[in-house]
Structure formats: structure tokens, C-alpha cells
Amino acid sequence: MAIVLALLSALAYGTADYVGGVVAAKASPWQVSVVVMGTAAVLAVPVALIAGGDPSTHDWLLAVSGGAVTGMGSGFLYRGLMRGRMSVVAPLSGVMAALVPAVIGIATGDRPSALAVFGIVCAVPAIALVAGAGGGAGSDAHAAGTALDGSDPTESARASILDGLLAGTGFGLLFAATGSLSEEAGLAVLPLLELSGMIGVAALAAALHEDWIPRDPAARAGWMSGALGLAAIIFVTLAGHEGMTSVVSVIAALYPAFTVLLAAVLLSERVGRLQGAGLGLAAAAVALVVLG
């Protein structure tokens, strides 16, 4: 059941990232992120009231910290999707989102099988392949794709790498936090988690001197991504109650596959040969974890 829930989280996250990326191309990514997190915070209230729970002080602290880092991750993700390529930003964030909680889980007591550990290790070269292929000089315009903001493919691909890594680190820390929540906490901490995310992304945008107040009507369409993102967090939280953090996080980190698929179908982005190898290696890493 943990794997099924983690896959549902990946589907919801991947779709949310695609929708949010498209919206961020028409408005400030920071404004979109605030709308996304704010929508999720509002929708999380009835979910928490219905599902209930009895969180401990530790659970509340995990919610605050997990929310803050996912808010920051959201801001970097949408900035990367706006100025870069979905087929670079999404996979990079996904691999980092798998690696960070996997390492934390193993360090704090998870004991996955040798096959699962090998799968986690395989995710490392996947980062290099996806990042290197995205900015390589040998990529032609079609293989490189075009940024959502219409910028030069090679420059936008290079700009995508840092944002993807930062976004993935934020999401990975979120997965680690939700995986550490007690079963007694239920879903009661979700409103605080999402509110912390909205505050986190607003604070980061202010520190970067970016306009985060959603004045642009186009940014308000981010509510769709917020609803999907909340569903993803619900699924991954429930999955964390059923299985090991190091395993659940890697499965949930499949979300870029859905983002890239939507970008390929709806935005005509093409995946280069080396980048395709990186994506394949990332998928193989996930399969090894599942089999392990």
C-alpha cells in the first residue's frame, strides 16, 4: 500500500508541477508559489478537521520545518520551469527529492535491502546525465527544447540546473519530515505545514528582492496546482505511515516523469539522447528500490 500511495503522490505532484510551470510562464513564479501554498493551506483545513489526529510537539515542529523548505522548493521549481526547461528542472528536482530523504532515512535507522541501496546509489549519476545533457553544446535546438519564457535553449538549460537542485533539496527535506510524522498525528498538521510553506516562499522572495504579492491575475490560476500539491502531500504522508522513508521518498520522486510527459505532449519538448539515458537510469533506480 505504501508504494501505491507514493505513486499516487508522484502523479499528483507531477501534474501540479506542470500546471504551476505553465502558470509561472505568465506571471512571477514567486507570486504563483504563494498562491499555490496559500490555496493548499486553505484546503488543508477541512481535511485536517475531517481526518483528525493528535500531533505531538515534535510533529508540529516537523510540520513547520517541512512546510518552510517545501515553500522554498516550490519557488525555485517554478522559477526554473519559467526560465528553463521542464525536461531538465523536473528530473533534477526529482532525483534530489529521492536522494535527500533516502540518505536521512538510512542515517536515522531505515534498513533497506542491498538491492534498494543499489537503486539509491544509481540515482547519483542520473543527476549528472540529466544536468550535463541539458546544457551540452552538442544539443540542437530541438533536443534542447525551448524555455517557457522563450529564452535561448542552451542558456535556459544551464539556468535550470541550480533551480532544479535547490527545488529537489527542498522537496526531499519535506519527504523526510512527513516520513518522520507519527501515525497519531494523522493529517492534523497539514494546515500548519502549508501555511509555513507560504510564509517560507514569501520570505525567500523578499530576500531575493522579488515581488511575491499575487497582484497579477494570471498568478491566481496557481490554485489548481495548490489543490494537486495538497493531494500529493496527503498521499506521501499516508505512505510514510506505511513504509520506510528511504523507500517511499524514492517512489514519490517519480513525479518528474509525469511532468516531462505532459511537457513533451503539450509543449512539444523533446528529450536529448544523454538526458534520456539519465531519465532511464533514474527510472531504473526507482525500480530497484521497489524490487528491493
N, C-alpha and C positions, 0 to 999 in steps of 0.2 A: 504493500500500500504506500510506503514511503516513496518508492520510485515513481509510482503513478502520480502522486501528489506533486512531486518535484517536476515531473514532465509537464503537468498542467500549469505549474508556476512558470516554467520556461516558455510555454505557449503564450500565456498572458503577458509576460514581460517582453517577449519578442515583438508581439503586436503593439504593445504600449510604446515601445521604443520607436517603431516605425511611424506610428501616428504622431508621437511627440516630435520626431525629427522633421517630419513634413511641416508641422505647425511652426517649429522653430525656424524654418527657412523663410517664413513670412513675418516673423516677429522676433524680438530679442529672446535668445534661449534662456536667459535668466528670468524673464517675465513668464515664459512658458513653464519653467520649472516651479516657480512659485504657485502658479495656477494648478499644476499637476499635484503638488504636495498638499496644497490647500484643499483641493477637491477630495483627495484621499482622506484627509483629516476629518472633513465633514461627514463623508460617507462611512467612516470607521466608527462613528458614534453609535448609530443604531446597531451595527454589527456587534460592537462590544456589549451593548445593553442586552441584546438577544442571546449572544453566546455566553456572556458572563465570564467569571474567573475570579481567582483570589491571588493576585500577584503579591510577591514579597518585595521588600525594598530592593533587593538585588535585581528582580525582574523590572522594576520601574527604572532603575539605573541603566539596565541593558536597553530598554526602550528609548531612553533619552539619547544615549550614545549611538545606538544603531540608527535612530532616526536622523541624527545630525550628519552622520557620514553618508547615509543614502541620499540626503538632500544635496550634499556637495557633489556626490557622484552623479546625480541627476543633472546638475548644472553643467558639469564637464561633458557629460554624454551629449546633451542637446547642443552645446557649443560645438562639439566635434562633429555631430551629424549635420549641423548647419554649414560649417566651413570646410568640411571634409567629405569623406565617402562612407556611406553606411556599411559597405562591404569591408572597410578597414576598421572603423571605430567599433562597430558592434562585436566582431570576433575578438579583438584585443581586449575589450572590456569583459567579454565572456570568459576568456582564459584566465584573466586576473581574478575575476569573481569566483572561479573554481579553485585557483591555487591558494589564495589567501586563507579562506576558511579551512581548506584541507590541511594546510600546514598547522594552523591553530588547533584544529581538531585533534590531529595526531600528537601535537605537543601537550595537549591537555588530557590525553587518555584514550582517544579513539585508537582502535587496533584493527584497521582494515587488513584484508588478506594481501599476500605478496603481489597477486595479480592486480589488485586495486591500487596498490602503491606504485606499481609499474605504470599504470594508466595515468596516475597523477604526475609522475615524472615525465611522461611523454608530452604533457601539456606545455612544458617549458620550451622545446624547440618550435612548437606551434606558434608561440608568440613571435619568435624571430622570423619565421617564414611569412606570417601574415603581415608583420610590420615591414620587413625588407621588400616583399613583393609589392606592397602598396606604394613605395616611393622609389622603386628601382628605375634606373634610366632606361632600361630595356622595355619598359611597358609602353605600349602605344596608347593613343587616346581612347580607343575602345576598351582595351583591357583595364586601363586606369579608371575609366568612368569619369563622371563629372560631379563636382560638388553640388549640393542643393542650392548654394548661393551663386552658382555659375562661375566659380573661380577656376584657375588653371588646375588641371588634374594632378600634375606632379606636386605642385606646391600644396594643394589641398590634402593630398595623401600624406605628406610629411607632417602637416599640421594635425592630422587625425591621430597620429601615434600617441603623443603625450596625453591628449584628451581621453583617448581610449584606455590608456593605462591608469590614469587617475580615476576615471569613472569606475573601472573594474575593481580597483582597490576599495573604493567606497562601497560598492555593492558586495564585495567579498566580506568586508567587515560587518555589513548588515546581515549576511547569511550566517556569519559566526555568532552574531548577537542573538538572532532568532533561534538558532540551534541550541543556544545555551539557556533559553527561557524554560522555566519549569512547566510541567504539564498543568499544574494548578493555576498558572497564570492565564491559561486559555487564550482568548483573544481580547481580553480586557485592556491590554496595554496598547492596542493599535492606535487609538486616537492620539495618545501622547507621542507615540513613535512618529506618526505622520506630521503632527504639529512641530515636533523637533526638527523634522526634515525641512519643513517650510522655513523655519527660523534659520536653520543651518545654511540653506541655499541663499537666503536673503542676506545673511551676514557675509558669506563669501563674495557675493556680487558687490556688496557695498565696499568690501576690502579691495576689490579689483576695480572700483570706480565704475561699475556697470549699473545701468538703470534696471532695477528689479521690480519696481511697482508696475503691475499689469495694466497700464493705461491703454495699450494698443488692443483694439477689439479682436485682432487676429489671434492674440495670445490666449484669449478666453476659450478657444477651441481645445486647449490643452486639457479640459475637463475629461475628455474621452480617455486620454492617456492616464489620467489620475485614477479613474474608475478601474481600468485594466491593471494598473500598478497595484492598487489595493487588493484586487483579487489574487495577484501574484504573491503578495506578501502573506495573505491568508493561507494560500496553498503551501508555501515554503515553511511557514511557521508550523502548520499541522504536520508537514513531512518531518520537520525537525523533532517533533514529539515521537515519531515512529521509528526513525533511523539515525545513524551516525551522521554528525555534521560533515565530516570529511567526505562522505558518500553523497548525501543529499545535495550539498553545495555544487558538486561537480555535475550532477544531473540537471539541477536548476539552471546552471550556467550554459545549458544548451540554447538559451534564448536567442543568441545571435543568429542561429540557423534560420529561425523564423523571420527575423529582421532582414537578413540578407536575401531570403527567398522573396519576400514582399518587394524589396528594392529591385531585385532582378526582374520580377514580373511587371511591376507597376512603374518603375523608374528607368527600366532598361539598362541597369548597371550590369556590367559583365565582370566576371571574376577571372583574374590572370592565372597563368599556369602554376606559378610558385605559390600564390595565395591560395589557390585551390588545394594544393598539397598541404598547406598549413591548416586549412579548414578540415581536410580529410584526416589529418593527424589528430586534430582536436576531437573530431567525432570518434576516432579510434580510441582515444584516451578515455572518453566517456563510456564507450562500450566495454573497455577493460575493467573499469570501475564497477559497472553493472554486473559483469560476469564474475567479478571477484567477490 
